[in-house]
Amino acid sequence: MNLQNTRRQLAALLILVLAGCASPSRAPIQATPSQPMTHVEREAEARSRGDLSSTESRVFSLAPKQLVKPDWAPVLDLEFEGKYRRDAKTSYAIKGSKLMPFEPFDSVGELIADLSAKSPEEQVKAQYREQTGRSLAARDNNEGRLPVEMRNVRLLAYIRAVKWVADEDQDFHVMVCERPTGNGQPCFTTEVSGLPKSQVRTKDFRRARTDLVATLQEHVDANEGKPIAPSDMRNKWAFFEPGVYVEVSGSLYLDAIHGPGTVGPRPSARQSRDHTTPTSWEIHPVRSVRRVEE
């Protein structure tokens, strides 16, 4: 009996010794009401409990900073460098000191039909030759605005392709079309001219260039996500898919050097869209480009 009691006493003593050697349990990390727990403290607490499920399962990063827009300022102030019909290309349809009224057109097709009915281009060229004895298409021709070109218009259409003709006249060639995707047909040429050397209405010309650039800067390269830059359209077409719905205003001009169907990007190995125009008439110069809701 004494031996059995002795064993019981030794076992109890061993339990007490082991309990005394064990490390004390640590209290979980607490956050005081005045000092909320940080992400690191929350994770440390979770690890101390062996429970990582209480930490955030997703990590959120700050959104990238707004993309830096390329500098277009030098392009806005470039003067018109062309020779052919320079005075007509850098002047608006004005009677006295006032701009002629702006005629509204809701579609490219409507404008083309109006011009075909009122001012057929071959008829205009023939009448000019008959009256002056020379060709309207002569490269040295600097004829001012013809009577049929004394019209201002406002046109609703989609910008589908833009080219900055940097090695020639400094104009922006802007093809506006009836449709926002695929073949844009019918399309129409509009040109945002370089600033006039005469310094007449320079603010209007610069505003038109500013309007166009502001509209283009809302878009990024579809493949790389980069903002559009002057180099993207320097002597080459930049395409917009879908097109940008705008109201373009400006003066009508007959570009006799270019025949119907020869202006604008046509289908090729690089692109399948047809943005050519069936007429030699243009809006040139553009006075404003305004983004509108459809």
C-alpha positions as CSV (number, residue, x, y, z in Angstrom):
1,M,0.0,0.0,0.0
2,N,2.8,2.4,0.9
3,L,4.6,1.6,-2.4
4,Q,1.4,2.4,-4.3
5,N,0.9,5.7,-2.5
6,T,4.5,6.6,-3.2
7,R,4.0,6.1,-7.0
8,R,0.9,8.3,-6.9
9,Q,2.8,11.1,-5.2
10,L,5.7,10.8,-7.7
11,A,3.2,11.0,-10.6
12,A,1.5,14.1,-9.2
13,L,4.9,15.8,-8.5
14,L,6.0,15.1,-12.1
15,I,2.8,16.7,-13.5
16,L,3.5,19.8,-11.4
17,V,7.1,20.0,-12.6
18,L,6.1,19.8,-16.2
19,A,3.3,22.4,-15.8
20,G,5.8,24.8,-14.3
21,C,8.3,24.3,-17.2
22,A,5.7,25.0,-19.9
23,S,5.9,28.5,-21.5
24,P,3.0,30.8,-20.6
25,S,0.5,31.4,-23.3
26,R,0.7,34.8,-25.1
27,A,-2.4,37.0,-25.3
28,P,-3.4,37.8,-28.9
29,I,-2.4,41.2,-30.2
30,Q,-5.1,43.6,-29.4
31,A,-6.0,47.0,-30.9
32,T,-7.0,49.8,-28.6
33,P,-10.1,51.7,-29.6
34,S,-8.0,54.8,-30.2
35,Q,-5.4,53.0,-32.2
36,P,-6.8,50.5,-34.8
37,M,-4.8,47.5,-35.7
38,T,-2.6,47.7,-38.7
39,H,-2.5,45.1,-41.5
40,V,0.8,43.8,-40.1
41,E,-0.7,43.5,-36.6
42,R,-3.8,41.7,-37.9
43,E,-1.7,39.2,-39.8
44,A,0.6,38.7,-36.7
45,E,-2.5,37.9,-34.6
46,A,-3.8,35.5,-37.2
47,R,-0.5,33.7,-37.3
48,S,-0.3,33.4,-33.5
49,R,-3.6,31.6,-33.7
50,G,-2.6,29.5,-36.6
51,D,-5.5,31.0,-38.6
52,L,-4.6,32.8,-41.8
53,S,-8.1,32.7,-43.1
54,S,-8.9,35.9,-41.2
55,T,-6.5,38.0,-43.2
56,E,-7.4,39.7,-46.5
57,S,-7.6,37.2,-49.3
58,R,-7.0,39.8,-52.1
59,V,-4.4,42.5,-52.4
60,F,-5.4,45.8,-53.9
61,S,-3.0,48.0,-55.7
62,L,-3.3,51.7,-56.4
63,A,-4.6,52.4,-59.9
64,P,-1.9,53.5,-62.3
65,K,-1.4,57.2,-62.6
66,Q,-3.1,59.0,-65.4
67,L,-1.2,58.4,-68.6
68,V,1.0,61.4,-69.5
69,K,-0.4,62.9,-72.7
70,P,2.2,63.7,-75.4
71,D,3.0,67.3,-76.1
72,W,0.9,68.6,-79.0
73,A,1.6,72.3,-78.4
74,P,4.2,72.7,-81.2
75,V,1.9,71.2,-83.7
76,L,-1.0,73.6,-82.9
77,D,0.9,76.7,-84.0
78,L,2.3,75.5,-87.4
79,E,1.6,77.7,-90.3
80,F,0.2,76.6,-93.6
81,E,3.0,75.8,-96.0
82,G,1.1,74.9,-99.1
83,K,1.1,76.8,-102.4
84,Y,-1.9,75.6,-104.4
85,R,-4.9,77.9,-103.7
86,R,-3.3,79.0,-100.5
87,D,-5.7,81.9,-100.0
88,A,-8.8,79.8,-100.4
89,K,-7.5,77.1,-98.1
90,T,-6.7,79.5,-95.3
91,S,-9.9,81.7,-95.4
92,Y,-13.5,81.1,-94.4
93,A,-16.6,81.9,-96.4
94,I,-17.1,85.5,-95.3
95,K,-19.3,88.2,-96.7
96,G,-18.2,91.6,-95.6
97,S,-16.9,91.0,-92.1
98,K,-19.3,88.2,-91.1
99,L,-19.2,84.5,-91.7
100,M,-21.7,83.2,-94.1
101,P,-24.6,81.3,-92.3
102,F,-23.8,77.7,-91.4
103,E,-26.0,75.2,-93.1
104,P,-26.7,72.0,-91.1
105,F,-26.3,68.5,-92.6
106,D,-27.2,65.4,-90.5
107,S,-25.2,63.0,-92.6
108,V,-22.4,62.7,-95.1
109,G,-24.7,61.4,-97.8
110,E,-27.0,64.4,-97.4
111,L,-24.1,66.8,-97.9
112,I,-22.8,64.9,-100.9
113,A,-26.2,64.8,-102.5
114,D,-26.6,68.6,-102.0
115,L,-23.3,69.4,-103.6
116,S,-24.0,67.0,-106.5
117,A,-27.3,68.8,-107.2
118,K,-26.2,72.4,-106.7
119,S,-22.5,72.4,-107.7
120,P,-21.4,69.4,-109.8
121,E,-17.6,69.5,-109.7
122,E,-17.0,68.9,-113.4
123,Q,-19.4,71.7,-114.2
124,V,-17.6,74.0,-111.7
125,K,-14.3,73.2,-113.3
126,A,-15.6,73.7,-116.8
127,Q,-17.2,77.1,-115.9
128,Y,-13.9,78.2,-114.3
129,R,-11.9,77.4,-117.5
130,E,-14.5,79.1,-119.6
131,Q,-14.3,82.3,-117.5
132,T,-10.6,82.5,-116.9
133,G,-9.0,80.5,-119.7
134,R,-7.0,78.4,-117.3
135,S,-7.5,75.2,-115.3
136,L,-8.6,75.3,-111.7
137,A,-6.2,72.4,-111.2
138,A,-3.1,74.3,-112.3
139,R,-0.5,73.8,-109.6
140,D,0.4,77.5,-109.6
141,N,-3.3,78.5,-109.2
142,N,-3.9,80.7,-106.2
143,E,-7.5,81.6,-106.9
144,G,-9.4,82.8,-103.9
145,R,-12.8,81.5,-103.0
146,L,-15.1,80.8,-105.9
147,P,-18.8,82.0,-105.6
148,V,-19.9,78.3,-105.2
149,E,-17.4,78.0,-102.3
150,M,-18.9,80.8,-100.3
151,R,-20.8,78.4,-98.1
152,N,-20.3,77.3,-94.5
153,V,-21.7,74.0,-93.2
154,R,-22.1,72.0,-90.1
155,L,-21.9,68.3,-90.6
156,L,-22.6,65.4,-88.2
157,A,-20.4,62.4,-89.0
158,Y,-17.9,59.9,-87.5
159,I,-14.1,60.6,-87.6
160,R,-12.7,57.4,-89.0
161,A,-9.1,58.4,-90.1
162,V,-6.7,61.3,-89.5
163,K,-3.4,62.1,-91.1
164,W,-1.1,65.0,-90.3
165,V,0.6,66.1,-93.6
166,A,3.8,67.3,-91.9
167,D,6.0,67.3,-95.0
168,E,3.7,69.4,-97.1
169,D,1.1,72.0,-95.9
170,Q,0.8,71.1,-92.2
171,D,-2.9,70.4,-92.5
172,F,-4.7,67.6,-90.7
173,H,-6.7,65.5,-93.2
174,V,-9.7,64.2,-91.3
175,M,-11.9,61.6,-93.1
176,V,-15.5,61.7,-91.6
177,C,-17.9,59.0,-92.6
178,E,-21.5,57.9,-92.3
179,R,-20.8,54.7,-90.4
180,P,-18.8,54.2,-87.1
181,T,-17.4,50.8,-88.0
182,G,-16.4,48.7,-91.0
183,N,-16.4,50.5,-94.3
184,G,-17.4,54.1,-93.5
185,Q,-19.0,54.8,-96.8
186,P,-19.9,57.4,-97.8
187,C,-17.1,59.5,-96.5
188,F,-16.1,63.1,-96.8
189,T,-12.8,65.0,-96.6
190,T,-12.4,67.7,-94.0
191,E,-9.1,69.5,-93.4
192,V,-7.9,71.3,-90.3
193,S,-5.6,73.8,-91.9
194,G,-2.3,75.2,-90.8
195,L,-2.4,78.8,-89.5
196,P,-2.7,81.4,-92.2
197,K,0.4,83.4,-93.0
198,S,-1.9,86.4,-93.4
199,Q,-2.6,86.3,-89.6
200,V,-6.3,86.7,-90.4
201,R,-8.5,84.9,-87.9
202,T,-5.5,83.0,-86.6
203,K,-7.4,82.3,-83.3
204,D,-10.1,80.5,-85.2
205,F,-7.6,78.3,-87.0
206,R,-5.7,77.5,-83.8
207,R,-9.0,76.7,-82.0
208,A,-9.9,74.2,-84.8
209,R,-6.5,72.4,-84.3
210,T,-7.0,72.5,-80.5
211,D,-10.5,71.0,-80.9
212,L,-9.2,68.2,-83.0
213,V,-6.3,67.3,-80.8
214,A,-8.5,67.4,-77.7
215,T,-10.9,64.9,-79.3
216,L,-8.0,62.7,-80.4
217,Q,-6.4,62.7,-76.9
218,E,-9.5,60.9,-75.5
219,H,-8.3,57.8,-77.3
220,V,-5.4,55.3,-76.8
221,D,-3.7,52.8,-79.1
222,A,-5.8,49.7,-79.1
223,N,-2.9,47.4,-78.9
224,E,-0.5,49.1,-76.5
225,G,-2.8,51.4,-74.6
226,K,-0.7,54.5,-75.2
227,P,-2.2,57.9,-75.8
228,I,-2.2,59.1,-79.4
229,A,0.8,61.2,-80.3
230,P,1.7,63.4,-83.3
231,S,4.1,60.8,-84.5
232,D,1.2,58.3,-84.8
233,M,-0.3,60.2,-87.7
234,R,2.7,62.0,-89.2
235,N,2.3,61.5,-92.9
236,K,0.3,58.3,-92.3
237,W,-3.3,57.5,-91.4
238,A,-4.4,56.8,-87.9
239,F,-7.7,54.9,-87.8
240,F,-10.5,55.1,-85.2
241,E,-12.7,52.1,-84.6
242,P,-15.4,52.8,-83.7
243,G,-15.5,56.3,-85.2
244,V,-15.8,59.4,-83.1
245,Y,-19.1,61.1,-83.5
246,V,-18.6,64.8,-84.0
247,E,-20.0,68.0,-85.5
248,V,-17.6,69.5,-87.9
249,S,-18.1,73.0,-89.1
250,G,-16.2,75.0,-91.8
251,S,-16.2,76.3,-95.3
252,L,-16.8,74.3,-98.5
253,Y,-13.9,74.0,-101.0
254,L,-13.4,72.2,-104.3
255,D,-10.0,70.5,-104.5
256,A,-9.7,70.3,-108.2
257,I,-6.3,68.6,-108.0
258,H,-7.8,65.4,-106.6
259,G,-10.4,63.5,-108.6
260,P,-13.4,61.7,-107.0
261,G,-12.6,58.6,-105.2
262,T,-8.9,59.3,-104.9
263,V,-8.8,60.9,-101.4
264,G,-8.8,58.9,-98.2
265,P,-7.4,55.5,-97.1
266,R,-8.5,52.6,-99.2
267,P,-8.4,48.9,-98.4
268,S,-4.9,47.4,-98.4
269,A,-2.9,44.6,-97.0
270,R,-2.7,46.5,-93.7
271,Q,-6.3,47.5,-93.3
272,S,-9.6,46.3,-94.9
273,R,-11.7,49.5,-94.4
274,D,-12.6,51.8,-97.2
275,H,-12.7,55.5,-96.1
276,T,-12.3,57.1,-99.5
277,T,-14.6,59.9,-100.6
278,P,-16.6,59.9,-103.9
279,T,-16.2,63.6,-104.4
280,S,-13.5,66.3,-104.7
281,W,-15.5,68.6,-102.4
282,E,-14.1,69.2,-98.9
283,I,-14.8,71.1,-95.8
284,H,-11.6,73.2,-95.9
285,P,-10.7,74.9,-93.6
286,V,-12.5,73.4,-90.6
287,R,-13.5,76.0,-88.1
288,S,-14.5,73.7,-85.2
289,V,-14.7,70.0,-84.2
290,R,-17.2,69.3,-81.4
291,R,-17.8,65.9,-79.9
292,V,-21.5,65.2,-79.7
293,E,-23.7,62.5,-78.1
294,E,-25.5,60.1,-80.5
